[in-house]
Amino acid sequence: MSGANRISSQRRILIDVGHPAHVHLFKNLARNYIDHGDLVLFTVRPKELEKYLLENEHLPYVEIGNNGKSILSKIWGLFSKNYRLYKIVRKFSPDIIVSHGSFYAAQVGWLLRIPSITLEDTGNREQVLLYQFFTNLILSPQALGKRFSKSHIFYNGLHEFTYIKRNGEKRSLPVDASDRLILVRFVSWNASHDISGGGLNHDQKIELIDFLKTFGNIYISSESELPDELLDYKLKSDPGVFHETLMKSSLIISDGSTTAIEGCLSGVPALYTGNCTPGAIKYLIEKGLLVAANDLVNIRSLLPGLRANDYSGKLRLKRDELYYESVDLTKLLVWIIDQYPESLKVLKEQPDFQKNFLQN
């Protein structure tokens, strides 16, 4: 897969996704290759809006099965999804497989002797154990802080900067996008890495929303069913403009780490309320871009500071500084794929080579 053959050969790249954020993470990578006449195929394990987002981006995909909720269904899914993915990969015959933490992709790639690249930014040990011995490269933000194998390489940046840009466009929205718009995000806590975690319960969600009413207009995005008392607040806009809604908000409260990270990287004051604390969350808290609390008393005490007039300005300055220090992950991935396997040797022997791919 040397870059010297780039013009004369058509690449075939398979990308496995299992979360809406994965579609955003890889959509620009896919477009890069599609625009150059290469073949890209997504395999998807639908969780929430993955299929909608892929169709909205006009990206080709094949389903390999839904993510299970129980421990038994997850164990069964390890075999059934691997089998489905195995058949798809054999038929598509990709040059390389890319995923975010997908042990299905890594295991099938290993079986078929197809190299795989696995992005990892949460460090969930029970998930990493299922792919770390099968993938050719684990690529993580420095913020993760844990090295899982000799093939684990770190880059300076965050996954979310692949699609959350410093000068993100704020188009018109089908909601009342006043200065008092508050976006609340609830996740389902059904992922394998969520087994020991959890968010606010039924009564706490209602109490939180009742308290927030005094601060502005509330819109709730939720993976799970909302209590009847909160249905009037459900975000009904096109899921394809979720990030526009996020960027138009004056405050974001999320028990999902991805939305909290997307919020502060968009320059919007964000409060993370989840019980799990991945490396990227810790990193952003240390940098002063994000605050966290998972009980209503502390949530209430933090809100006035997030609403202060000078907080947003300081947040954007810190965000801009972080942005320009960060590697453009899409560009780095394109180079890794185009120059594979030589690129792995370069990254291991010359860590500073990544500075050739800084954001601009």
N, C-alpha and C positions, 0 to 999 in steps of 0.2 A: 504493500500500500504506500509505497514511496511517493512523495510529492512530485517526483520527476515524471511519473506516469499520469499526472493529474489531468492533462488535456486529452490524452489518447484513450482513457478508459472511463467507463461509467461506473460510479460507485453505487452500492446498494447498502443502505443503512437502516437498521431496525431499531426503533425506540420504544421501550416498554414503559407504560405509565399506569399509575394506580391512584392518582390524586389530582384534583383540578390544578394545583400549583405546578405539577409536573408538566402539564400541557404548556403552561406559560413559560416554564423553565426551558423547554426544548423547542418551542415553536420557531424561534429565530434561527436556531441551528438547522432545523428542518428546511426552513425557507431558503437558507443559504445554499443548501445542496440541491433542492428542487429547482431553484433559479439557475443553477449551473447544469441542468439536464440530468442530474442524478436521480436515483429512485430511493424514496423514503417511505417506510411503512411503520405506522404506530400499532402496537398491540396494547389493548386497554383492559384493565380490570375495573369496570365502572363502580364508582363509589357515590358520586353525587352529580357532577356536571361535566365529567370528562368528555363524554360523547358529544354533548352540545358544543363544548368549546372546540373540539377537533373539527366538527362540521362547520362551525362559525369561522374557523381559520382555513377551511377548505383543505384539511390535511387528511390523507387516506389512513384508515384504521381498520383493525379486525379485533373483535372481542375474544377474550380467552376465559371469561367467566367472572362472576361477581366476587367481591371480597366477603368472606364469611364473618359472622359476628361472634360465634361461640368458638371455644378452643378446639373442639372436635372438627367443626367445619373448616377452621383454618388449617388443621393437620391434613384433612382430606383434600383441601384445596391445593396444598403443596404438591400432591401427586397429580390431581386432575388438571390443574393449570399447566404444570410442567409438560404433561402429555400433549395438551392442546397447543402449547407454545412450540414444543418440539416439532410437531407436524407443520406448523406455519413457517418456522425457521427453515426447515428442510426444503420447503417449497419455494420460499422467497430467496433463500441462499444469500444472506447479507455478508458483506465484507467485515462488518463490525456491528456489535450490539451495544446500545447505550441505555442507561436507566438511572433512576434515582432509588438506590437501595433495594433493587429488585433481585431477590435470590432466585426467582424463576429465570430471569434473563441470564444471570451469571451461571447457573447450573446447566441450563440448556446450551449456552455458548460453550461451556467446558466439554459437554458430551459430544458436541458436533465440531469441536476444535475451531470455533469461531471466537476471535478475541472480543472481550467485553470491557466496557468502561462503566464503573459504578460511581455515581455521585453520592456523597453521604454528608449530611450536615446535622443529624440528630444524635447519632452515636448510640442507637438502641442496641444493646449487646445481643439480645435474643435474635434480632434481625441480621446483624452483621455476621454472627456466627454461621448463618446459613449461606453466606455468599463469599466471605473473605478468602476462602481457600480455592474458589472457582474463578473469580474475576481476575483480569490482567492488570487492572488499575483501579484503585480507590482514590477519588479526587475530592478533597474536602477543604472548606474554609479553614484558615489558621485558627479561627475561634473555636473549632471543635475541640482541639487540645488533646485528643486521644489518637494514638497511632495503633492501628489494628494489624498491620502486616508490613512486610518489606516493600510491597507494591503500593503502599499508601503514600500519596503525595499531597501536600498542602498548598493552597494558593491564598493570596492576600485579597480578601473580598468576601462577598456573600452571594448565595445563589440568587436571591431576589433581585439583585442589581441587573440580572439578565433581561428583565422586563419592567422593572421600576426604574425609570430614568430620571435624572436630576431635573430636566426640563419637560417632564411629562405633560402631555396635552390635556387640558381640562375642557372637554366639550360639554355641550348642553345635556342635561339629564332629565329623565322622565319622573323626577321627584322634586320636592320643594328644596332646592339646594341653597338655602339661605345660610348665613353665618352660624346658625344654631343647629345645623344638621349633626346628629350623633349616630354613628354606625355601631351597632352591637353585634358581635359574632359569637354564636354558640356552636360547638362541635359535638359530635356524637360519642366520642371516646370509645370507638369500636376497633381502632387500629391495634395491631399487635403490641406496639410500644405504649399503648394507652392503658394496658391492663392494670397498672398500679396507679393510674392517674384518674382524674375526674374533675368536673367543673361544678358550677353552682347547681344546687338542686331546684326542684319545681318552685318551692316557696321563695327561695333566695332570688331566683330569676324575676319573680313578680315583684319582690321588694326592691330589687335593683332598678327595675324599670320605673316603678312608682317614684323612686328618689330622683331618677334622671329627668323626669318630666319637667322639673323646675329649671333644667339647664337648656332644653331645646327640643327640636323635633326628632323623634327617635325612629330609626329603621333597623329592624332585626334581620340578620341573615343567619339561618340555622340549618344544620345538617339533620337534626332530629325534629320530631313533631313538637311544636310549641304548645304550652298550656293555652287553653281556650281564652284566658284573660289577656293573652298577648298577641292573638292572631291579627288584631287590627294594626299592629306595628310591623308585620312581616313585610320585608322588602319585596315588592312586586315588579321591579324593573327587570329588563332584559339581563340575564346573567352575563351576557357578553360585555356589559358596561359596568360590571361590578367595581373594577378598579377606578373608573371615572367617579363612581359614587364615593369610593374610598377617598380619592384625592380632593373631592369637594367637601368632605366632612370637616367639622371643626374639632371633633373628638372621636376616638375609636376605643372601644372596650371589647376585648376579645379573650376567650379562653382557649382559642386556637393560636399556636405560635406563629403560623404563617401570616395570618391577617395582621397580627400585632407587629410583626417585622415589616410587612408591606406598608403599614400605616406610618411608622416612624421614618422609614426610608423614603416615603413620599412627602415628608415634612409635616405630617399631621400628628398632633399629640396623641399618644397611644398608651393604654393601660392593659397589661397582660394579666389575666386572672386565672390561668391554668395552673395545675399542680405540678406538671412536668416542666423541667427547666433545661431545655437543650442548650448546647454551647453558644449558639448564635444569640439566644435570649440573654444569657449571662454577659456575653460580650457587649451587647447593645446597652444593657443596664450600666455596665462599667464605664462605657463611653458617654453616658448621660443622655442617650437618645430614647430610652424606654424606661418606664417604671412598671413595677409588678406588685400585685397583692391578690390573694385568693380568699379573703374574707371581707364581708360587707363593711365592717368597721374601718379597716384600712383603706378599702376602696373609696369610701366616703371622705376620709381624711385627705386622700391624694388628689381628688378631683379639683378643688379650688386652685391648686398650684398648676395643674394642667390647663386650666381655663384662664390663667393670668395672661395679660396682654403681651408681656415680653417673652413668654415661654416659646411660642411658635417661632419667633424670629431667631432665638438662640438655637432652637432645634434645627432649623434650616441651615444655619451656619455650620453646625456640627455634622449634619448630613452631607453637605457639600464637601467638607474636608475629607470625610470618609470616602465619598464617591470617587474623588480624584486620586486617592491613594489605592483604590481597588483595581484589581485585574478585571478586564472585560472577559467574563467566563465563556461567552459564545465564541469570541475570537480565539481564545486559548483552546477550546475544544476542537474547533476547525483545524487549527494547526496540529494538535495532537493526532487527530484522525488522518489528516493528509500526510503527515510525516511518520506515521506508525510503521514499525516499532521503534525507529530511531528516536522519536520524540520522547519516549520514556527514559531513554539513556541520558538525553540532554537535560531533562527536568531533574533527574537524580544527581547528575554531576555538576550542573550549573543552576542552582536554585534561583539566582537573580535573573535568569533568562526570561522569567515571567514578566519582568518589567517592560518587555517589548509589547505587552498586551494591556497596558493601563487604559482605563476609561478616558474618553475624550469628549 
